[in-house]
């Protein structure tokens, strides 16, 4: 069984890899939506996979670190693409949220998104540029 919790954040960023003159090379902002998925079996005692209050508490620190911030200034996000935001969030939650199975980051106004299911065994992640 899978459950999820979403949170919204507003943030600015620029993409250092964008060519000069491209709109993404300049500072701009987006409304983002993050969805965090947990997989597990409901507890025989509570009937819950994971208590939503506990999940909300685990997400709040990350939401606060992202919301109304310049993403490029956040440690670990020098080139804040959707993909890197998803990885950054996974790394912050992996030890705090048992059963973490998927993170989605969406820019709804652009109709774009990224789905991250965690590091694949034996595959090295490239360092941020």
C-alpha positions as CSV (number, residue, x, y, z in Angstrom):
1,X,0.0,0.0,0.0
2,X,1.2,3.5,-0.7
3,X,0.3,6.8,0.9
4,X,1.5,10.3,0.0
5,X,1.7,13.8,1.3
6,X,2.1,17.0,-0.7
7,X,3.5,20.4,0.1
8,X,3.8,23.6,-1.9
9,X,6.7,26.0,-2.1
10,X,7.5,29.2,-4.0
11,X,11.1,29.8,-4.9
12,X,13.5,31.5,-7.3
13,X,16.4,30.0,-9.2
14,X,18.5,30.1,-12.3
15,X,20.2,27.4,-14.2
16,X,23.9,27.9,-14.6
17,X,24.0,25.5,-17.5
18,X,21.5,27.5,-19.6
19,X,23.0,29.3,-22.6
20,X,23.6,33.0,-22.2
21,X,20.5,34.9,-23.0
22,X,18.2,32.0,-22.4
23,X,15.4,32.9,-19.9
24,X,16.5,30.1,-17.5
25,X,20.0,31.7,-17.2
26,X,18.3,34.6,-15.4
27,X,16.8,34.6,-12.0
28,X,13.1,33.6,-12.2
29,X,10.5,32.0,-9.9
30,X,8.1,29.1,-9.8
31,X,5.4,27.6,-7.8
32,X,6.4,24.1,-6.9
33,X,4.5,21.1,-5.6
34,X,6.3,18.2,-3.9
35,X,4.7,14.8,-3.4
36,X,6.3,12.3,-1.1
37,X,5.2,8.7,-1.3
38,X,5.6,6.0,1.4
39,X,5.1,2.3,0.9
40,X,4.3,-0.2,3.6
41,X,1.6,-2.3,5.3
42,X,-0.9,-0.8,7.7
43,X,0.0,-1.5,11.3
44,X,-2.3,-4.0,12.9
45,X,-2.6,-1.7,16.0
46,X,-3.2,1.7,14.2
47,X,-4.3,0.7,10.8
48,X,-1.8,3.2,9.4
49,X,1.2,2.8,7.1
50,X,2.7,6.0,8.6
51,X,0.9,8.7,10.6
52,X,0.2,11.7,8.4
53,X,1.1,14.1,11.3
54,X,4.5,12.5,11.6
55,X,5.0,12.8,7.8
56,X,4.0,16.4,7.9
57,X,6.5,17.1,10.7
58,X,9.3,15.4,8.7
59,X,8.4,17.4,5.6
60,X,8.1,20.8,7.3
61,X,11.8,21.4,7.8
62,X,12.5,20.7,4.1
63,X,9.5,22.9,3.0
64,X,10.8,25.7,5.1
65,X,14.3,25.3,3.7
66,X,12.9,25.7,0.1
67,X,9.9,28.1,0.5
68,X,10.5,31.7,-0.6
69,X,14.3,31.0,-1.0
70,X,16.8,31.4,-3.8
71,X,17.3,27.7,-4.5
72,X,20.9,28.2,-5.9
73,X,21.9,29.4,-2.4
74,X,20.8,26.2,-0.7
75,X,23.6,23.8,0.2
76,X,23.5,20.9,-2.3
77,X,21.5,22.8,-4.9
78,X,23.9,24.9,-6.9
79,X,22.1,23.9,-10.1
80,X,18.5,23.4,-8.9
81,X,16.7,21.5,-11.6
82,X,13.6,19.5,-10.9
83,X,15.8,16.3,-10.8
84,X,18.3,17.8,-8.3
85,X,15.5,19.1,-6.1
86,X,14.0,15.6,-5.9
87,X,17.4,14.1,-5.0
88,X,18.0,16.8,-2.4
89,X,14.7,16.1,-0.8
90,X,15.2,12.3,-0.9
91,X,18.6,12.7,0.9
92,X,17.0,14.8,3.6
93,X,14.1,12.4,4.2
94,X,15.6,8.9,3.6
95,X,16.7,8.4,7.2
96,X,13.6,10.1,8.7
97,X,10.7,8.5,6.8
98,X,10.6,4.7,6.8
99,X,9.2,3.2,3.6
100,X,10.1,6.3,1.5
101,X,9.5,5.1,-2.1
102,X,9.1,8.1,-4.4
103,X,9.4,11.8,-4.6
104,X,7.7,13.9,-7.2
105,X,8.5,17.6,-7.9
106,X,6.1,19.5,-10.2
107,X,6.0,23.0,-11.7
108,X,2.3,23.0,-12.5
109,X,2.4,26.3,-14.4
110,X,4.9,24.8,-16.8
111,X,3.2,21.4,-16.8
112,X,6.5,19.8,-16.0
113,X,7.6,17.3,-13.3
114,X,10.1,14.8,-12.1
115,X,9.6,11.4,-10.4
116,X,12.5,10.0,-8.3
117,X,12.4,6.6,-6.8
118,X,15.7,6.7,-5.0
119,X,19.3,5.8,-5.9
120,X,19.7,2.7,-8.1
121,X,22.1,0.1,-6.7
122,X,25.4,0.3,-8.5
123,X,24.7,3.6,-10.3
124,X,26.8,6.5,-9.2
125,X,25.0,9.9,-9.2
126,X,26.9,12.6,-11.1
127,X,28.2,15.5,-9.0
128,X,26.5,18.8,-9.3
129,X,28.1,21.1,-11.9
